[in-house]
Amino acid sequence: MKTKLSKKRAISTVLTTVIILVSSVVLGSGVVLYGTTLFQGGTQSESISVSGIKVWVHATDANGIAWGAAGIRNTGDKVVAIDKIQIRGSDIPFTQWYADTTVSSSVFQRALNHTGWDSNFNPAQSTSPTDCTTGFTGLIAIDTDTSGPLTDCIQASQATGPISMAPGDSAILYFQLNNGTLTSLDSGASTTVNIFAGKAGAPQSVSVIGLS
């Protein structure tokens, strides 16, 4: 009995070669595109620099009245939004932030100062209309050198949400702590201040200053 041989068609050598070449090109293009995407993503970063942090607590008031201030600069390549200030696990609401995002470089480089307390236990404002714009709800004006006439000052407007900053931008930010977060007993003690823009930022330890 003769065995029947079945004939199966195979892919020709030329077609096989073409398929291999096309596959190589497609895979190579994919690898190049993926690598380019990773490179572009890696060259842009979110980064902020926080300097000159100060925290002041009223030295005699029993309600724990306290304020803080910080200089913030966007040192990354992307627009960022300062969206969290936290002290001792307590988040400070946006309505208690006061930001000057048009601050000059000379003012930004000065040490942040406290101008004393007004009748509402807020940082005292300038009273001369020729020095700083004052008298408006939601604005604090701070004398940066605390001596002589006010020739350059911080005019910080009350925030309503995260503070947006383009790459290279600087801002001075004053913030009122929730009452009781610190008390007069914390004067001279160290506390941690968290200022973040998304994932950018880091906790910083500062010494609490007690002022009457």
Secondary structure, DSSP 8 states (H G I E B T S, - for coil): ------------HHHHHHHHHHHHHHHHHHHHHHHHHHHHHHH----EEEEEEEEEEESS-TT--EEEEEEEEE-SSS-EEE-EEEETTEE--GGGEEEETT--HHHHTS------B-TTSSB-----TTTS--S-TTEEEEESS-SSS-SSEEEEEE-SS-EEE-TT-EEEEEEE--TTSS-GGGTT-EEEEEEEETTEEEEEEEEEEEE-
